[in-house]
C-alpha cells in the first residue's frame, strides 16, 4: 500500500460509522437541556458565556451541565469500549470473509461451466 494513500480501509470506515452511532445514541439518552448545552458548545462552538446568555442561565450552570454530561458520556462510552474490546473480531476476520466470498464465487463459476446454475 502506498504510504501517501490516505483512503481509509473498509474496516476503518465501519468502525468510524459505529463510533459515530454510539456517540449519537449516548447523546439521545441525555436530558434535553443537557443535550442542548452539548450541541451549543461542541457543535455550534459557543463559549460558556454565549451559552449562558442564550439559555438565560449562569456560566456556572453551563459549566456544571457540561461537566455532568462529560462524566455521563465518559461512563457510557467506556462501557461500550469495554464491550467492543471483549468481543473484538479476529485479526484476520476480513481475510476469512474474502476467502468465503471467493469460494462461493468459484463454486458458482464451476457450476455455470458445468452447465448447471
Backbone as XML, in Angstrom:
<?xml version="1.0"?>
<chain id="A" units="angstrom">
  <residue number="1" name="UNK">
    <atom name="N" x="0.832" y="-1.167" z="0.000"/>
    <atom name="CA" x="0.000" y="0.000" z="0.000"/>
    <atom name="C" x="0.884" y="1.240" z="0.000"/>
  </residue>
  <residue number="2" name="UNK">
    <atom name="N" x="0.559" y="2.210" z="-0.811"/>
    <atom name="CA" x="1.316" y="3.454" z="-0.935"/>
    <atom name="C" x="1.217" y="4.245" z="0.363"/>
  </residue>
  <residue number="3" name="UNK">
    <atom name="N" x="2.365" y="4.721" z="0.846"/>
    <atom name="CA" x="2.389" y="5.477" z="2.107"/>
    <atom name="C" x="1.609" y="6.768" z="1.999"/>
  </residue>
  <residue number="4" name="UNK">
    <atom name="N" x="1.426" y="7.289" z="0.779"/>
    <atom name="CA" x="0.701" y="8.541" z="0.589"/>
    <atom name="C" x="-0.795" y="8.327" z="0.445"/>
  </residue>
  <residue number="5" name="UNK">
    <atom name="N" x="-1.211" y="7.081" z="0.297"/>
    <atom name="CA" x="-2.627" y="6.780" z="0.129"/>
    <atom name="C" x="-3.349" y="6.999" z="1.458"/>
  </residue>
  <residue number="6" name="UNK">
    <atom name="N" x="-4.244" y="7.960" z="1.485"/>
    <atom name="CA" x="-4.969" y="8.302" z="2.714"/>
    <atom name="C" x="-6.374" y="7.702" z="2.747"/>
  </residue>
  <residue number="7" name="UNK">
    <atom name="N" x="-6.706" y="6.860" z="1.785"/>
    <atom name="CA" x="-8.022" y="6.247" z="1.736"/>
    <atom name="C" x="-8.160" y="5.268" z="2.901"/>
  </residue>
  <residue number="8" name="UNK">
    <atom name="N" x="-9.190" y="5.470" z="3.736"/>
    <atom name="CA" x="-9.349" y="4.553" z="4.856"/>
    <atom name="C" x="-9.757" y="3.158" z="4.379"/>
  </residue>
  <residue number="9" name="UNK">
    <atom name="N" x="-9.319" y="2.166" z="5.111"/>
    <atom name="CA" x="-9.684" y="0.790" z="4.818"/>
    <atom name="C" x="-11.150" y="0.588" z="5.175"/>
  </residue>
  <residue number="10" name="UNK">
    <atom name="N" x="-11.823" y="-0.394" z="4.541"/>
    <atom name="CA" x="-13.247" y="-0.615" z="4.818"/>
    <atom name="C" x="-13.550" y="-0.821" z="6.298"/>
  </residue>
  <residue number="11" name="UNK">
    <atom name="N" x="-12.695" y="-1.564" z="7.005"/>
    <atom name="CA" x="-12.959" y="-1.795" z="8.420"/>
    <atom name="C" x="-12.804" y="-0.508" z="9.230"/>
  </residue>
  <residue number="12" name="UNK">
    <atom name="N" x="-11.940" y="0.424" z="8.774"/>
    <atom name="CA" x="-11.807" y="1.706" z="9.456"/>
    <atom name="C" x="-13.061" y="2.547" z="9.250"/>
  </residue>
  <residue number="13" name="UNK">
    <atom name="N" x="-13.641" y="2.477" z="8.052"/>
    <atom name="CA" x="-14.883" y="3.202" z="7.767"/>
    <atom name="C" x="-16.019" y="2.668" z="8.622"/>
  </residue>
  <residue number="14" name="UNK">
    <atom name="N" x="-16.110" y="1.356" z="8.708"/>
    <atom name="CA" x="-17.162" y="0.733" z="9.513"/>
    <atom name="C" x="-16.995" y="1.117" z="10.974"/>
  </residue>
  <residue number="15" name="UNK">
    <atom name="N" x="-15.765" y="1.085" z="11.455"/>
    <atom name="CA" x="-15.501" y="1.445" z="12.845"/>
    <atom name="C" x="-15.889" y="2.898" z="13.113"/>
  </residue>
  <residue number="16" name="UNK">
    <atom name="N" x="-15.570" y="3.794" z="12.197"/>
    <atom name="CA" x="-15.922" y="5.206" z="12.362"/>
    <atom name="C" x="-17.436" y="5.392" z="12.393"/>
  </residue>
  <residue number="17" name="UNK">
    <atom name="N" x="-18.138" y="4.674" z="11.527"/>
    <atom name="CA" x="-19.603" y="4.744" z="11.495"/>
    <atom name="C" x="-20.176" y="4.219" z="12.801"/>
  </residue>
  <residue number="18" name="UNK">
    <atom name="N" x="-19.641" y="3.110" z="13.281"/>
    <atom name="CA" x="-20.117" y="2.533" z="14.537"/>
    <atom name="C" x="-19.867" y="3.482" z="15.702"/>
  </residue>
  <residue number="19" name="UNK">
    <atom name="N" x="-18.691" y="4.083" z="15.736"/>
    <atom name="CA" x="-18.377" y="5.010" z="16.819"/>
    <atom name="C" x="-19.303" y="6.218" z="16.791"/>
  </residue>
  <residue number="20" name="UNK">
    <atom name="N" x="-19.552" y="6.749" z="15.602"/>
    <atom name="CA" x="-20.459" y="7.888" z="15.468"/>
    <atom name="C" x="-21.854" y="7.512" z="15.965"/>
  </residue>
  <residue number="21" name="UNK">
    <atom name="N" x="-22.315" y="6.318" z="15.626"/>
    <atom name="CA" x="-23.643" y="5.867" z="16.050"/>
    <atom name="C" x="-23.697" y="5.694" z="17.568"/>
  </residue>
  <residue number="22" name="UNK">
    <atom name="N" x="-22.635" y="5.187" z="18.142"/>
    <atom name="CA" x="-22.576" y="5.013" z="19.593"/>
    <atom name="C" x="-22.671" y="6.359" z="20.288"/>
  </residue>
  <residue number="23" name="UNK">
    <atom name="N" x="-21.937" y="7.334" z="19.789"/>
    <atom name="CA" x="-21.972" y="8.676" z="20.386"/>
    <atom name="C" x="-23.365" y="9.275" z="20.226"/>
  </residue>
  <residue number="24" name="UNK">
    <atom name="N" x="-23.956" y="9.146" z="19.039"/>
    <atom name="CA" x="-25.295" y="9.680" z="18.821"/>
    <atom name="C" x="-26.308" y="9.023" z="19.744"/>
  </residue>
  <residue number="25" name="UNK">
    <atom name="N" x="-26.206" y="7.721" z="19.915"/>
    <atom name="CA" x="-27.111" y="7.016" z="20.824"/>
    <atom name="C" x="-26.933" y="7.480" z="22.267"/>
  </residue>
  <residue number="26" name="UNK">
    <atom name="N" x="-25.677" y="7.684" z="22.663"/>
    <atom name="CA" x="-25.402" y="8.165" z="24.019"/>
    <atom name="C" x="-25.966" y="9.569" z="24.215"/>
  </residue>
  <residue number="27" name="UNK">
    <atom name="N" x="-25.837" y="10.412" z="23.205"/>
    <atom name="CA" x="-26.377" y="11.774" z="23.300"/>
    <atom name="C" x="-27.897" y="11.771" z="23.394"/>
  </residue>
  <residue number="28" name="UNK">
    <atom name="N" x="-28.542" y="10.823" z="22.723"/>
    <atom name="CA" x="-30.002" y="10.728" z="22.780"/>
    <atom name="C" x="-30.489" y="10.398" z="24.188"/>
  </residue>
  <residue number="29" name="UNK">
    <atom name="N" x="-29.629" y="9.767" z="24.976"/>
    <atom name="CA" x="-30.001" y="9.385" z="26.341"/>
    <atom name="C" x="-29.972" y="10.574" z="27.301"/>
  </residue>
  <residue number="30" name="UNK">
    <atom name="N" x="-29.362" y="11.672" z="26.887"/>
    <atom name="CA" x="-29.238" y="12.839" z="27.752"/>
    <atom name="C" x="-30.567" y="13.575" z="27.857"/>
  </residue>
  <residue number="31" name="UNK">
    <atom name="N" x="-30.746" y="14.247" z="28.973"/>
    <atom name="CA" x="-31.904" y="15.118" z="29.130"/>
    <atom name="C" x="-31.800" y="16.234" z="28.095"/>
  </residue>
  <residue number="32" name="UNK">
    <atom name="N" x="-32.927" y="16.764" z="27.666"/>
    <atom name="CA" x="-32.962" y="17.775" z="26.613"/>
    <atom name="C" x="-32.068" y="18.975" z="26.923"/>
  </residue>
  <residue number="33" name="UNK">
    <atom name="N" x="-32.124" y="19.478" z="28.163"/>
    <atom name="CA" x="-31.315" y="20.664" z="28.494"/>
    <atom name="C" x="-29.816" y="20.361" z="28.428"/>
  </residue>
  <residue number="34" name="UNK">
    <atom name="N" x="-29.419" y="19.149" z="28.780"/>
    <atom name="CA" x="-28.003" y="18.771" z="28.683"/>
    <atom name="C" x="-27.577" y="18.577" z="27.233"/>
  </residue>
  <residue number="35" name="UNK">
    <atom name="N" x="-28.450" y="17.969" z="26.445"/>
    <atom name="CA" x="-28.151" y="17.762" z="25.025"/>
    <atom name="C" x="-28.016" y="19.122" z="24.323"/>
  </residue>
  <residue number="36" name="UNK">
    <atom name="N" x="-28.844" y="20.081" z="24.735"/>
    <atom name="CA" x="-28.787" y="21.415" z="24.150"/>
    <atom name="C" x="-27.453" y="22.100" z="24.459"/>
  </residue>
  <residue number="37" name="UNK">
    <atom name="N" x="-26.995" y="21.983" z="25.697"/>
    <atom name="CA" x="-25.716" y="22.585" z="26.085"/>
    <atom name="C" x="-24.568" y="21.954" z="25.302"/>
  </residue>
  <residue number="38" name="UNK">
    <atom name="N" x="-24.585" y="20.644" z="25.173"/>
    <atom name="CA" x="-23.545" y="19.942" z="24.420"/>
    <atom name="C" x="-23.538" y="20.412" z="22.966"/>
  </residue>
  <residue number="39" name="UNK">
    <atom name="N" x="-24.700" y="20.494" z="22.385"/>
    <atom name="CA" x="-24.811" y="20.931" z="21.000"/>
    <atom name="C" x="-24.292" y="22.358" z="20.820"/>
  </residue>
  <residue number="40" name="UNK">
    <atom name="N" x="-24.704" y="23.240" z="21.696"/>
    <atom name="CA" x="-24.273" y="24.634" z="21.596"/>
    <atom name="C" x="-22.757" y="24.769" z="21.758"/>
  </residue>
  <residue number="41" name="UNK">
    <atom name="N" x="-22.191" y="23.981" z="22.669"/>
    <atom name="CA" x="-20.756" y="24.100" z="22.939"/>
    <atom name="C" x="-19.898" y="23.390" z="21.884"/>
  </residue>
  <residue number="42" name="UNK">
    <atom name="N" x="-20.220" y="22.118" z="21.597"/>
    <atom name="CA" x="-19.344" y="21.329" z="20.736"/>
    <atom name="C" x="-19.672" y="21.430" z="19.244"/>
  </residue>
  <residue number="43" name="UNK">
    <atom name="N" x="-20.917" y="21.659" z="18.923"/>
    <atom name="CA" x="-21.286" y="21.749" z="17.509"/>
    <atom name="C" x="-21.282" y="23.200" z="17.037"/>
  </residue>
  <residue number="44" name="UNK">
    <atom name="N" x="-21.952" y="24.057" z="17.816"/>
    <atom name="CA" x="-22.019" y="25.476" z="17.430"/>
    <atom name="C" x="-20.809" y="26.273" z="17.894"/>
  </residue>
  <residue number="45" name="UNK">
    <atom name="N" x="-19.979" y="25.664" z="18.731"/>
    <atom name="CA" x="-18.732" y="26.282" z="19.208"/>
    <atom name="C" x="-18.955" y="27.573" z="19.992"/>
  </residue>
  <residue number="46" name="UNK">
    <atom name="N" x="-20.048" y="27.623" z="20.739"/>
    <atom name="CA" x="-20.296" y="28.797" z="21.567"/>
    <atom name="C" x="-19.515" y="28.694" z="22.868"/>
  </residue>
  <residue number="47" name="UNK">
    <atom name="N" x="-19.138" y="29.831" z="23.388"/>
    <atom name="CA" x="-18.433" y="29.874" z="24.674"/>
    <atom name="C" x="-19.435" y="29.668" z="25.805"/>
  </residue>
  <residue number="48" name="UNK">
    <atom name="N" x="-18.912" y="29.442" z="27.013"/>
    <atom name="CA" x="-19.791" y="29.312" z="28.175"/>
    <atom name="C" x="-20.645" y="30.562" z="28.330"/>
  </residue>
  <residue number="49" name="UNK">
    <atom name="N" x="-20.039" y="31.728" z="28.140"/>
    <atom name="CA" x="-20.764" y="32.995" z="28.296"/>
    <atom name="C" x="-21.884" y="33.109" z="27.264"/>
  </residue>
  <residue number="50" name="UNK">
    <atom name="N" x="-21.594" y="32.716" z="26.021"/>
    <atom name="CA" x="-22.615" y="32.796" z="24.970"/>
    <atom name="C" x="-23.758" y="31.823" z="25.244"/>
  </residue>
  <residue number="51" name="UNK">
    <atom name="N" x="-23.418" y="30.629" z="25.696"/>
    <atom name="CA" x="-24.456" y="29.637" z="26.021"/>
    <atom name="C" x="-25.298" y="30.137" z="27.181"/>
  </residue>
  <residue number="52" name="UNK">
    <atom name="N" x="-24.641" y="30.665" z="28.205"/>
    <atom name="CA" x="-25.354" y="31.175" z="29.380"/>
    <atom name="C" x="-26.335" y="32.279" z="28.977"/>
  </residue>
  <residue number="53" name="UNK">
    <atom name="N" x="-25.889" y="33.186" z="28.122"/>
    <atom name="CA" x="-26.760" y="34.269" z="27.671"/>
    <atom name="C" x="-27.933" y="33.719" z="26.864"/>
  </residue>
  <residue number="54" name="UNK">
    <atom name="N" x="-27.650" y="32.774" z="25.983"/>
    <atom name="CA" x="-28.696" y="32.191" z="25.139"/>
    <atom name="C" x="-29.744" y="31.453" z="25.973"/>
  </residue>
  <residue number="55" name="UNK">
    <atom name="N" x="-29.274" y="30.690" z="26.954"/>
    <atom name="CA" x="-30.183" y="29.881" z="27.784"/>
    <atom name="C" x="-30.724" y="30.633" z="29.001"/>
  </residue>
  <residue number="56" name="UNK">
    <atom name="N" x="-30.191" y="31.842" z="29.210"/>
    <atom name="CA" x="-30.588" y="32.656" z="30.363"/>
    <atom name="C" x="-30.316" y="31.931" z="31.684"/>
  </residue>
  <residue number="57" name="UNK">
    <atom name="N" x="-29.105" y="31.381" z="31.764"/>
    <atom name="CA" x="-28.619" y="30.751" z="32.992"/>
    <atom name="C" x="-27.217" y="31.299" z="33.253"/>
  </residue>
  <residue number="58" name="UNK">
    <atom name="N" x="-26.653" y="30.947" z="34.383"/>
    <atom name="CA" x="-25.309" y="31.429" z="34.705"/>
    <atom name="C" x="-24.254" y="30.595" z="33.963"/>
  </residue>
  <residue number="59" name="UNK">
    <atom name="N" x="-23.070" y="31.170" z="33.836"/>
    <atom name="CA" x="-21.957" y="30.423" z="33.246"/>
    <atom name="C" x="-21.629" y="29.209" z="34.103"/>
  </residue>
  <residue number="60" name="UNK">
    <atom name="N" x="-21.775" y="29.361" z="35.403"/>
    <atom name="CA" x="-21.519" y="28.243" z="36.321"/>
    <atom name="C" x="-22.476" y="27.093" z="36.039"/>
  </residue>
  <residue number="61" name="UNK">
    <atom name="N" x="-23.737" y="27.429" z="35.738"/>
    <atom name="CA" x="-24.719" y="26.384" z="35.403"/>
    <atom name="C" x="-24.318" y="25.673" z="34.116"/>
  </residue>
  <residue number="62" name="UNK">
    <atom name="N" x="-23.862" y="26.425" z="33.132"/>
    <atom name="CA" x="-23.413" y="25.835" z="31.861"/>
    <atom name="C" x="-22.231" y="24.917" z="32.119"/>
  </residue>
  <residue number="63" name="UNK">
    <atom name="N" x="-21.267" y="25.402" z="32.877"/>
    <atom name="CA" x="-20.081" y="24.611" z="33.180"/>
    <atom name="C" x="-20.469" y="23.332" z="33.927"/>
  </residue>
  <residue number="64" name="UNK">
    <atom name="N" x="-21.371" y="23.448" z="34.879"/>
    <atom name="CA" x="-21.814" y="22.279" z="35.639"/>
    <atom name="C" x="-22.500" y="21.252" z="34.754"/>
  </residue>
  <residue number="65" name="UNK">
    <atom name="N" x="-23.372" y="21.728" z="33.867"/>
    <atom name="CA" x="-24.059" y="20.804" z="32.952"/>
    <atom name="C" x="-23.053" y="20.075" z="32.068"/>
  </residue>
  <residue number="66" name="UNK">
    <atom name="N" x="-22.107" y="20.829" z="31.529"/>
    <atom name="CA" x="-21.114" y="20.193" z="30.659"/>
    <atom name="C" x="-20.263" y="19.176" z="31.412"/>
  </residue>
  <residue number="67" name="UNK">
    <atom name="N" x="-19.911" y="19.489" z="32.648"/>
    <atom name="CA" x="-19.133" y="18.532" z="33.449"/>
    <atom name="C" x="-19.929" y="17.264" z="33.696"/>
  </residue>
  <residue number="68" name="UNK">
    <atom name="N" x="-21.204" y="17.411" z="34.042"/>
    <atom name="CA" x="-22.050" y="16.233" z="34.287"/>
    <atom name="C" x="-22.232" y="15.413" z="33.014"/>
  </residue>
  <residue number="69" name="UNK">
    <atom name="N" x="-22.436" y="16.113" z="31.899"/>
    <atom name="CA" x="-22.617" y="15.417" z="30.627"/>
    <atom name="C" x="-21.352" y="14.663" z="30.244"/>
  </residue>
  <residue number="70" name="UNK">
    <atom name="N" x="-20.209" y="15.311" z="30.370"/>
    <atom name="CA" x="-18.949" y="14.638" z="30.017"/>
    <atom name="C" x="-18.729" y="13.399" z="30.887"/>
  </residue>
  <residue number="71" name="UNK">
    <atom name="N" x="-19.051" y="13.515" z="32.162"/>
    <atom name="CA" x="-18.891" y="12.360" z="33.059"/>
    <atom name="C" x="-19.827" y="11.224" z="32.651"/>
  </residue>
  <residue number="72" name="UNK">
    <atom name="N" x="-21.074" y="11.572" z="32.337"/>
    <atom name="CA" x="-22.047" y="10.548" z="31.930"/>
    <atom name="C" x="-21.630" y="9.895" z="30.616"/>
  </residue>
  <residue number="73" name="UNK">
    <atom name="N" x="-21.200" y="10.710" z="29.661"/>
    <atom name="CA" x="-20.779" y="10.168" z="28.364"/>
    <atom name="C" x="-19.527" y="9.311" z="28.513"/>
  </residue>
  <residue number="74" name="UNK">
    <atom name="N" x="-18.601" y="9.776" z="29.344"/>
    <atom name="CA" x="-17.369" y="9.008" z="29.569"/>
    <atom name="C" x="-17.716" y="7.626" z="30.117"/>
  </residue>
  <residue number="75" name="UNK">
    <atom name="N" x="-18.617" y="7.588" z="31.078"/>
    <atom name="CA" x="-19.022" y="6.311" z="31.674"/>
    <atom name="C" x="-19.690" y="5.419" z="30.627"/>
  </residue>
  <residue number="76" name="UNK">
    <atom name="N" x="-20.618" y="5.983" z="29.873"/>
    <atom name="CA" x="-21.341" y="5.224" z="28.850"/>
    <atom name="C" x="-20.390" y="4.727" z="27.763"/>
  </residue>
  <residue number="77" name="UNK">
    <atom name="N" x="-19.539" y="5.594" z="27.285"/>
    <atom name="CA" x="-18.645" y="5.218" z="26.194"/>
    <atom name="C" x="-17.559" y="4.250" z="26.648"/>
  </residue>
  <residue number="78" name="UNK">
    <atom name="N" x="-17.144" y="4.342" z="27.903"/>
    <atom name="CA" x="-16.182" y="3.368" z="28.428"/>
    <atom name="C" x="-16.792" y="1.977" z="28.486"/>
  </residue>
  <residue number="79" name="UNK">
    <atom name="N" x="-18.091" y="1.905" z="28.855"/>
    <atom name="CA" x="-18.760" y="0.605" z="28.886"/>
    <atom name="C" x="-18.850" y="0.025" z="27.481"/>
  </residue>
  <residue number="80" name="UNK">
    <atom name="N" x="-19.149" y="0.868" z="26.504"/>
    <atom name="CA" x="-19.237" y="0.408" z="25.120"/>
    <atom name="C" x="-17.868" y="-0.049" z="24.635"/>
  </residue>
  <residue number="81" name="UNK">
    <atom name="N" x="-16.834" y="0.735" z="24.922"/>
    <atom name="CA" x="-15.480" y="0.373" z="24.514"/>
    <atom name="C" x="-15.071" y="-0.962" z="25.134"/>
  </residue>
  <residue number="82" name="UNK">
    <atom name="N" x="-15.399" y="-1.160" z="26.400"/>
    <atom name="CA" x="-15.077" y="-2.421" z="27.070"/>
    <atom name="C" x="-15.779" y="-3.582" z="26.366"/>
  </residue>
  <residue number="83" name="UNK">
    <atom name="N" x="-17.039" y="-3.386" z="26.008"/>
    <atom name="CA" x="-17.791" y="-4.430" z="25.313"/>
    <atom name="C" x="-17.120" y="-4.780" z="23.979"/>
  </residue>
  <residue number="84" name="UNK">
    <atom name="N" x="-16.730" y="-3.740" z="23.210"/>
    <atom name="CA" x="-16.094" y="-3.998" z="21.924"/>
    <atom name="C" x="-14.757" y="-4.703" z="22.100"/>
  </residue>
  <residue number="85" name="UNK">
    <atom name="N" x="-13.992" y="-4.333" z="23.106"/>
    <atom name="CA" x="-12.701" y="-4.978" z="23.330"/>
    <atom name="C" x="-12.887" y="-6.440" z="23.698"/>
  </residue>
  <residue number="86" name="UNK">
    <atom name="N" x="-13.915" y="-6.717" z="24.494"/>
    <atom name="CA" x="-14.163" y="-8.096" z="24.911"/>
    <atom name="C" x="-14.714" y="-8.944" z="23.776"/>
  </residue>
  <residue number="87" name="UNK">
    <atom name="N" x="-15.347" y="-8.309" z="22.802"/>
    <atom name="CA" x="-15.982" y="-9.034" z="21.696"/>
    <atom name="C" x="-15.349" y="-8.672" z="20.352"/>
  </residue>
  <residue number="88" name="UNK">
    <atom name="N" x="-14.083" y="-8.394" z="20.370"/>
    <atom name="CA" x="-13.352" y="-7.973" z="19.169"/>
    <atom name="C" x="-13.318" y="-9.094" z="18.138"/>
  </residue>
  <residue number="89" name="UNK">
    <atom name="N" x="-13.427" y="-8.703" z="16.883"/>
    <atom name="CA" x="-13.314" y="-9.673" z="15.797"/>
    <atom name="C" x="-11.875" y="-10.169" z="15.692"/>
  </residue>
  <residue number="90" name="UNK">
    <atom name="N" x="-11.726" y="-11.369" z="15.141"/>
    <atom name="CA" x="-10.390" y="-11.905" z="14.933"/>
    <atom name="C" x="-9.595" y="-10.975" z="14.033"/>
  </residue>
  <residue number="91" name="UNK">
    <atom name="N" x="-8.282" y="-10.993" z="14.184"/>
    <atom name="CA" x="-7.388" y="-10.136" z="13.410"/>
    <atom name="C" x="-7.563" y="-10.348" z="11.909"/>
  </residue>
  <residue number="92" name="UNK">
    <atom name="N" x="-7.789" y="-11.587" z="11.505"/>
    <atom name="CA" x="-7.892" y="-11.900" z="10.080"/>
    <atom name="C" x="-9.346" y="-12.067" z="9.628"/>
  </residue>
  <residue number="93" name="UNK">
    <atom name="N" x="-10.276" y="-11.432" z="10.313"/>
    <atom name="CA" x="-11.702" y="-11.557" z="10.002"/>
    <atom name="C" x="-11.996" y="-11.188" z="8.542"/>
  </residue>
  <residue number="94" name="UNK">
    <atom name="N" x="-11.472" y="-10.042" z="8.089"/>
    <atom name="CA" x="-11.735" y="-9.595" z="6.718"/>
    <atom name="C" x="-11.194" y="-10.600" z="5.706"/>
  </residue>
  <residue number="95" name="UNK">
    <atom name="N" x="-10.021" y="-11.154" z="5.964"/>
    <atom name="CA" x="-9.438" y="-12.144" z="5.055"/>
    <atom name="C" x="-10.290" y="-13.416" z="5.027"/>
  </residue>
  <residue number="96" name="UNK">
    <atom name="N" x="-10.814" y="-13.830" z="6.171"/>
    <atom name="CA" x="-11.684" y="-15.009" z="6.229"/>
    <atom name="C" x="-12.951" y="-14.791" z="5.396"/>
  </residue>
  <residue number="97" name="UNK">
    <atom name="N" x="-13.530" y="-13.613" z="5.518"/>
    <atom name="CA" x="-14.738" y="-13.297" z="4.745"/>
    <atom name="C" x="-14.419" y="-13.295" z="3.253"/>
  </residue>
  <residue number="98" name="UNK">
    <atom name="N" x="-13.287" y="-12.709" z="2.889"/>
    <atom name="CA" x="-12.900" y="-12.670" z="1.470"/>
    <atom name="C" x="-12.713" y="-14.085" z="0.931"/>
  </residue>
  <residue number="99" name="UNK">
    <atom name="N" x="-12.091" y="-14.966" z="1.706"/>
    <atom name="CA" x="-11.917" y="-16.361" z="1.276"/>
    <atom name="C" x="-13.271" y="-17.032" z="1.064"/>
  </residue>
  <residue number="100" name="UNK">
    <atom name="N" x="-14.217" y="-16.794" z="1.970"/>
    <atom name="CA" x="-15.557" y="-17.368" z="1.818"/>
    <atom name="C" x="-16.231" y="-16.851" z="0.550"/>
  </residue>
  <residue number="101" name="UNK">
    <atom name="N" x="-16.125" y="-15.551" z="0.310"/>
    <atom name="CA" x="-16.714" y="-14.974" z="-0.906"/>
    <atom name="C" x="-16.057" y="-15.540" z="-2.156"/>
  </residue>
  <residue number="102" name="UNK">
    <atom name="N" x="-14.748" y="-15.694" z="-2.132"/>
    <atom name="CA" x="-14.028" y="-16.270" z="-3.277"/>
    <atom name="C" x="-14.471" y="-17.709" z="-3.530"/>
  </residue>
  <residue number="103" name="UNK">
    <atom name="N" x="-14.671" y="-18.470" z="-2.461"/>
    <atom name="CA" x="-15.108" y="-19.860" z="-2.576"/>
    <atom name="C" x="-16.505" y="-19.928" z="-3.185"/>
  </residue>
  <residue number="104" name="UNK">
    <atom name="N" x="-17.400" y="-19.070" z="-2.724"/>
    <atom name="CA" x="-18.769" y="-19.042" z="-3.255"/>
    <atom name="C" x="-18.750" y="-18.675" z="-4.730"/>
  </residue>
  <residue number="105" name="UNK">
    <atom name="N" x="-17.966" y="-17.669" z="-5.080"/>
    <atom name="CA" x="-17.856" y="-17.244" z="-6.484"/>
    <atom name="C" x="-17.285" y="-18.365" z="-7.340"/>
  </residue>
  <residue number="106" name="UNK">
    <atom name="N" x="-16.257" y="-19.025" z="-6.860"/>
    <atom name="CA" x="-15.640" y="-20.131" z="-7.604"/>
    <atom name="C" x="-16.636" y="-21.272" z="-7.785"/>
  </residue>
  <residue number="107" name="UNK">
    <atom name="N" x="-17.419" y="-21.585" z="-6.735"/>
    <atom name="CA" x="-18.427" y="-22.647" z="-6.833"/>
    <atom name="C" x="-19.479" y="-22.301" z="-7.884"/>
  </residue>
  <residue number="108" name="UNK">
    <atom name="N" x="-19.939" y="-21.055" z="-7.897"/>
    <atom name="CA" x="-20.938" y="-20.629" z="-8.877"/>
    <atom name="C" x="-20.351" y="-20.701" z="-10.282"/>
  </residue>
  <residue number="109" name="UNK">
    <atom name="N" x="-19.129" y="-20.243" z="-10.438"/>
    <atom name="CA" x="-18.476" y="-20.269" z="-11.743"/>
    <atom name="C" x="-18.298" y="-21.707" z="-12.215"/>
  </residue>
  <residue number="110" name="UNK">
    <atom name="N" x="-17.956" y="-22.596" z="-11.298"/>
    <atom name="CA" x="-17.771" y="-24.006" z="-11.631"/>
    <atom name="C" x="-19.070" y="-24.643" z="-12.069"/>
  </residue>
  <residue number="111" name="UNK">
    <atom name="N" x="-20.174" y="-24.325" z="-11.421"/>
    <atom name="CA" x="-21.478" y="-24.869" z="-11.796"/>
    <atom name="C" x="-21.916" y="-24.336" z="-13.156"/>
  </residue>
  <residue number="112" name="UNK">
    <atom name="N" x="-21.654" y="-23.065" z="-13.408"/>
    <atom name="CA" x="-22.017" y="-22.486" z="-14.722"/>
    <atom name="C" x="-21.220" y="-23.169" z="-15.831"/>
  </residue>
  <residue number="113" name="UNK">
    <atom name="N" x="-19.934" y="-23.382" z="-15.567"/>
    <atom name="CA" x="-19.090" y="-24.021" z="-16.575"/>
    <atom name="C" x="-19.531" y="-25.458" z="-16.832"/>
  </residue>
  <residue number="114" name="UNK">
    <atom name="N" x="-20.071" y="-26.103" z="-15.789"/>
    <atom name="CA" x="-20.523" y="-27.485" z="-15.934"/>
    <atom name="C" x="-21.913" y="-27.564" z="-16.537"/>
  </residue>
  <residue number="115" name="UNK">
    <atom name="N" x="-22.546" y="-26.406" z="-16.730"/>
    <atom name="CA" x="-23.870" y="-26.418" z="-17.364"/>
    <atom name="C" x="-25.014" y="-26.316" z="-16.364"/>
  </residue>
  <residue number="116" name="UNK">
    <atom name="N" x="-24.748" y="-26.333" z="-15.101"/>
    <atom name="CA" x="-25.805" y="-26.190" z="-14.083"/>
    <atom name="C" x="-25.800" y="-24.786" z="-13.533"/>
  </residue>
  <residue number="117" name="UNK">
    <atom name="N" x="-26.861" y="-24.335" z="-13.038"/>
    <atom name="CA" x="-26.925" y="-22.992" z="-12.471"/>
    <atom name="C" x="-27.073" y="-23.181" z="-11.015"/>
  </residue>
</chain>
